[in-house]
Amino acid sequence: MKVAVVGSGYVGLVTGACFAETG
């Protein structure tokens, strides 16, 4: 369970960073 939560959180951070880069 914890692994899934951490994984989804990591994906969210990466996606957010990508959107921030593209503006």
C-alpha positions in Angstrom: 0.0 0.0 0.0 2.7 2.5 1.1 4.7 1.7 -2.0 1.8 2.5 -4.3 1.2 5.8 -2.5 4.8 6.8 -2.8 4.9 5.7 -6.4 1.8 7.7 -7.3 3.2 10.7 -5.4 6.5 10.5 -7.3 4.6 10.4 -10.7 2.6 13.4 -9.6 5.7 15.3 -8.8 7.3 14.5 -12.1 4.1 15.4 -14.0 3.9 18.7 -12.1 7.5 19.5 -12.9 6.9 18.8 -16.6 3.8 21.0 -16.7 5.8 23.7 -14.9 8.6 23.4 -17.5 6.2 23.7 -20.4 4.5 26.6 -18.6 
